[in-house]
Amino acid sequence: MRRFFEGARAARNLGERALLGTGKLEGTAVDAAVGAAAGAALALGAGAAPVAAGAQAVTMPAPAALVLDPQLVDAGAKLPLNKVYLAPMEGVCDPPMRQVITRYGQYDECFSEFIRVTAEPCPHKTLLREVPELEHDGKTDSGCLCRVQLLGDHPQALALTAQRAVELGARSIDLNFGCPSRFVHHGGSLLLKEPELIHEITARVREALDPAIFLSVKFRLGVLSATELSTVVAALAVPGVNEFIIHARTRKDLYKAEGLNWPAITTVLDDTEAGCCRGIAVVANGDITDLASSCQCRAVTLCSRQMVGRAAFGTPNLPQVIRGQEPAMALASVLDVAWEFGCELQKYGCPEKSVLDRLKQFLGYANKYRFKEVLSPFFYTFCRCQTLVEAQQLLSSKKLELSA
Ligand SMILES: Cc1cc2nc3c(=O)[nH]c(=O)nc-3n(C[C@H](O)[C@H](O)[C@H](O)COP(=O)(O)O)c2cc1C
């Protein structure tokens, strides 16, 4: 363990040196959170933004999209990757998608879409509808455990809902303080500006559950700025919380590439070693799309646990890829997975039009995250198809073309 941390520190120092080498970090006192944020591997784009650090104003480079640094990638490749999770994605990672995607890549756990809890605890039947895995020992058919994610602002209702999920067979619960949607009123990442409330929610849920039930909290770096992170983390560091899953962006950053801020996560890891979060594992999330980005993320954040979301559709075996165990699945096989997903949706009674829409969504992610050059013209043709027969024919002919 100790050796791991030493290796990880070395990697971080490497990242800091890489940054300092660019000469873009100005000022003498850099706030720990944001200083580390500047520290490692994000691309250091033009445009420096002033950041208040204690009493001193420090000029920080504005975060830009990820640029790979071969030294960091190499350093990260030497660090362990102990767990890989499939991210919760509302409207995307629903039960049929979880069934299909978890057949590939050996995820350590997948997550339900967020289940909205109001002042009334969720009825059992809602939980079973949202997480049908609960009727199968809490697992997908391929044996991947599904964590139940709850979102709400009512501590007692959330605690009771978590208890009900456990009664139905859930073994792990996650609380969502990361959703940035404006349609989620007083919930998700908006609550990060109310540390007392998120503390209360987390504490009530933890108290309501048997200590053997795993409890995680998924959140962003803050509402407006990563400088909020230390307050957020202090509020969420309730004894008995098992894991922090951190999407390395603020609420304001939504999903913008330039908002990605992996290094901010390092400060939390420092707390988990010695500070208020002792014993809480940290999972890094955000733009982990392939082996290189996973390695760089390890080097920058020092986290041995990662969560992947949008890139999982272009690379269904992504966990094995980022573990260095398998090459990324070829496009022809990804098209097979897409069709398998279409068939799974039909098993769930999904109408033809919705199946088509979901197939387009799947291929949209594959196109965006991996196969833009080879898939784009096909994708736009596919988007015009009106029937499943047509969709299947298009997929088959694309596969034939790929094998020619
Ligand atoms: C369409 C969509 C739906 C999402 N729904 C959820 C959700 O229900 N719960 C949650 O905690 N995060 C949700 N997220 C955020 C993801 O879990 C993840 O944190 C984010 O996509 C960053 O990871 P990635 O870059 O690997 O995709 C959603 C993201 C997207 C794009």
The ligand as an SDF file (V2000), in Angstrom:
LIG
                    3D

 31 33  0  0  0  0  0  0  0  0999 V2000
  -27.0840   11.4010  -20.6670 C   0  0  0  0  0  0  0  0  0  0  0  0
  -26.4370   11.3780  -19.3170 C   0  0  0  0  0  0  0  0  0  0  0  0
  -27.1740   10.9800  -18.2140 C   0  0  0  0  0  0  0  0  0  0  0  0
  -26.5900   10.9600  -16.9480 C   0  0  0  0  0  0  0  0  0  0  0  0
  -27.3200   10.5330  -15.8730 N   0  0  0  0  0  0  0  0  0  0  0  0
  -26.7320   10.4420  -14.6540 C   0  0  0  0  0  0  0  0  0  0  0  0
  -27.4430    9.8830  -13.5430 C   0  0  0  0  0  0  0  0  0  0  0  0
  -28.5810    9.4210  -13.6440 O   0  0  0  0  0  0  0  0  0  0  0  0
  -26.7920    9.8540  -12.3330 N   0  0  0  0  0  0  0  0  0  0  0  0
  -25.5080   10.3310  -12.1940 C   0  0  0  0  0  0  0  0  0  0  0  0
  -24.9660   10.2800  -11.0910 O   0  0  0  0  0  0  0  0  0  0  0  0
  -24.8270   10.8200  -13.2310 N   0  0  0  0  0  0  0  0  0  0  0  0
  -25.3930   10.8720  -14.4520 C   0  0  0  0  0  0  0  0  0  0  0  0
  -24.6690   11.3110  -15.5220 N   0  0  0  0  0  0  0  0  0  0  0  0
  -23.2430   11.6350  -15.3430 C   0  0  0  0  0  0  0  0  0  0  0  0
  -22.3700   10.3800  -15.5890 C   0  0  0  0  0  0  0  0  0  0  0  0
  -22.6230    9.4110  -14.6050 O   0  0  0  0  0  0  0  0  0  0  0  0
  -20.8730   10.7260  -15.5550 C   0  0  0  0  0  0  0  0  0  0  0  0
  -20.5850   11.3040  -14.3110 O   0  0  0  0  0  0  0  0  0  0  0  0
  -20.4930   11.7130  -16.6680 C   0  0  0  0  0  0  0  0  0  0  0  0
  -21.0530   11.3280  -17.9050 O   0  0  0  0  0  0  0  0  0  0  0  0
  -18.9690   11.8190  -16.8020 C   0  0  0  0  0  0  0  0  0  0  0  0
  -18.3950   10.5760  -17.1020 O   0  0  0  0  0  0  0  0  0  0  0  0
  -17.9450   10.2020  -18.6220 P   0  0  0  0  0  0  0  0  0  0  0  0
  -17.1030   11.3400  -19.1230 O   0  0  0  0  0  0  0  0  0  0  0  0
  -17.1810    8.9180  -18.4870 O   0  0  0  0  0  0  0  0  0  0  0  0
  -19.1950   10.0830  -19.4460 O   0  0  0  0  0  0  0  0  0  0  0  0
  -25.2340   11.3580  -16.7880 C   0  0  0  0  0  0  0  0  0  0  0  0
  -24.4990   11.7470  -17.9010 C   0  0  0  0  0  0  0  0  0  0  0  0
  -25.0780   11.7660  -19.1570 C   0  0  0  0  0  0  0  0  0  0  0  0
  -24.2450   12.1820  -20.3450 C   0  0  0  0  0  0  0  0  0  0  0  0
  1  2  1  0
  2  3  1  0
  2 30  2  0
  3  4  2  0
  4  5  1  0
  4 28  1  0
  5  6  2  0
  6  7  1  0
  6 13  1  0
  7  8  2  0
  7  9  1  0
  9 10  1  0
 10 11  2  0
 10 12  1  0
 12 13  2  0
 13 14  1  0
 14 15  1  0
 14 28  1  0
 15 16  1  0
 16 17  1  0
 16 18  1  0
 18 19  1  0
 18 20  1  0
 20 21  1  0
 20 22  1  0
 22 23  1  0
 23 24  1  0
 24 25  2  0
 24 26  1  0
 24 27  1  0
 28 29  2  0
 29 30  1  0
 30 31  1  0
M  END
$$$$
